[in-house]
Amino acid sequence: MRQLFVLFSLALGTTSVFAQSLSVEELRQQIDARVNALNPYQELLSDPDPDRSMAAMEIMLASDDPVLMNMAMEFGVLSNSPRVREIALASFLATGPSLTIEFDASVSEDPGLRSTLLRSWRGAEGEDQVIYATWKVGPLNPKTACYEFDDYAGQCYLRITPAGVSISGINVSGQLTNDGSGQLVGTVSISGVVAPVPTRITLMK
């Protein structure tokens, strides 16, 4: 009985200390303050003047502040404006990200397709015959306006187009559309495989 009383007292003491250190209302105020602190930046991005909105996004993307850069990137990639999406995508690719590309291998029984995706491209198979390959974006070649493969200097990988990106490689080519959903979606042609392969790159989840 004494042990239960001691435990109960300790529990009350812990609750009391917690209540004294930070009340629910104080926590709510701190959360509101943090959220509201970001609102001015969101307001700048959402300015009805497209020139001001574009300028805000470009400045935030170049700020070297991870929070502002991510905020501007998300705004740009999910924008209704193709031009804004294009600028945001260029800024994103310039960071040299590793892109996970989803290939729908269910469209063809050609063994060459699976061999290319799983062996040559070191892919991994998920559910519903979707194969995932991860390719790292290398530097932008100013002469070809193409982002190269990180592992293969001089080999064109992605080129930004008004609609999205064109994707290319030694044995692959295709066009993926950036429609403002946070994804690049389309099909690619793979050497030796007759059927076009549905392909997707998720930029923002």
N, C-alpha and C positions, 0 to 999 in steps of 0.2 A: 504493500500500500504506500509506504514511504517512497519507494522507487517511482511509482506512478506519479506521486505528488511532485517529486523533483523534476521528472520529465515534463510534466504539465507546466511547471513553473518556468522551466527553460524555454519551452515553446512560447509561452506568453512573453517572456523576456525578449526572445528573438523577434517576435511579431512587433513588440513595442519599439525595439531599436529600429526595425525596418520602417515602421510608421513614422518615427521621428526623423529618420534620415531623408525620406522622400515620400510624400503623400501622393495619392493617385492624381489629385488636382495639379500638384506641382509637376508630376510626370507629364500630364496632358498639356500643360502650358509649355513645357520644354519641347514636346513633340510639335505642337502648333508653331512655336517659334522657329524650329528648324525647317518645317515645311514651308512656312511663309517666307523664310529667307530665300528660298529658291524661286518663289513666284515671280519676282521682278525679272529674272532671266527668262522664265517661260513667257512672260508678257512681251519681252523684247523679241523673242523668236516668233511669237504669234502676232506681231504688229501687222495691222491691215495694209500698211504700205509695203509692197513686196520687196522694194529696194532696201528698206530698213531691216526687214526680216532677214533678207539674204545677208546683209552686212553683219547683223548680229550673229548669225550662224557661222559665217566665215571667221569672224574675230574669235568666237568661242572655240572653234575647232583649232585655231592656231594659238590658243592661250597657254598650252602646256599644263592646264589645270584638268586633271582626270575627270572631276565631277562635271565641269562645264563642257568638256569635250564629249563625254558620253551623252550629256543632255542634248547637245547640238547634233550629235550623230544620230541619235534616235529620232529627233525632230526631222532631220533631213531625209533619212532613209524611209520614213513613214509618210513623207509629205505627199500631197496631191499634185505638186508641181514636178514635172519631169526634169526641169532644169535644176531644181533644188536637190532632187534625188541624185542627179548626176554628180553634183559638186560634193555632196555628202559621201557618195560611194568612192569618189576619187580620194577623198581625205582618208576614208577607212582603209582602202587598199594601200595607201602610202605608208601605213603603219606596219606593213609586212605581216598581216595576220595569217594564221593557219586556217584554211577553209575546209570544212567537212562537206564533201560533195556526195549527194545521194543519187544513186543510179538504180532505176527500176529494171532489174534483170528479168522480170516476169514476161517481158514483151518478146523474148526470143529463147528458143531452146538451143541455139547455136553454142556449142561448147567453147568456141573462140571468145565469146563475150565474157563468160565466167572466168576463163583463163586470163584474159586481159585484166579484168577488174580485180580478181583475187590474187593473182600472181604478179603480173607485171606492175600493177598499180598498188599492190600490197593492201588491198581492200579487206573489209571484214563484213560478213553477211549478217543482216539482222532479220527481222520478221518480214513476211510477205515477199521474200526474194529481193529485198532492197539491200544493195551493197554500198557500203560507206568507204570512201577513200579520202584521206587527208593530204592536201597539197598546200605547201607554204608559198605565199606570194613573195616574190623577190622584188628587186628594184624596178623602177620605171625606166625603160629605154627611151630617151627623148627623141631619138631618130625614128623609131618605129611607133611611138606612142603606145607601147605595149608593156605590161607588167610581165616580167620574166619569171620562170620557175626558179625558186630559190636554190634548188639542187643542180640546175642546168643553166649555166650562164649563157646568154645569147639565145635561149629558147623561149619564144613567145608563149605566154600563158593566157593572160586576160587583157582584152582591150575594151575600154569603155565606149559604148555607143549611145546614141540618143535614146534607144529603147531599153538598154541595160548593159550587157557585156557580151562580147563574142569570146568564146573559149576555144583554145587551140592547143595542139601538142604534136608529138611525133605521129600519133595514130588516132587523133581525136579532133573534132571540130564541131562547132555548134553555136547557137545563139540563145542566151537566157534573158528573159525580160524582167525588169525591175518595175513592178506595178504598184509599189507603195504598200505592199503587204509585209514588207520586211524580209522578202524572199526573192531570189533570182530563180525563175522557173522557165523551162523550155525543154529542148531535146538536143542530143549530140549524136553525131555519126562516128562510129568506131570502125577503123579499118578492118575489113573482112567480115563485118556483121551487116546483114541486109537491113534489118529493122532499125529505125531511129530509136534511141534510148531516152525515155523521159528522165530528166535530170533536175535536181533542185539544190540550191545553196541557201541556207538560212542565215540571214544577216542579223536579224533581231527577232527574239522569241517573245 
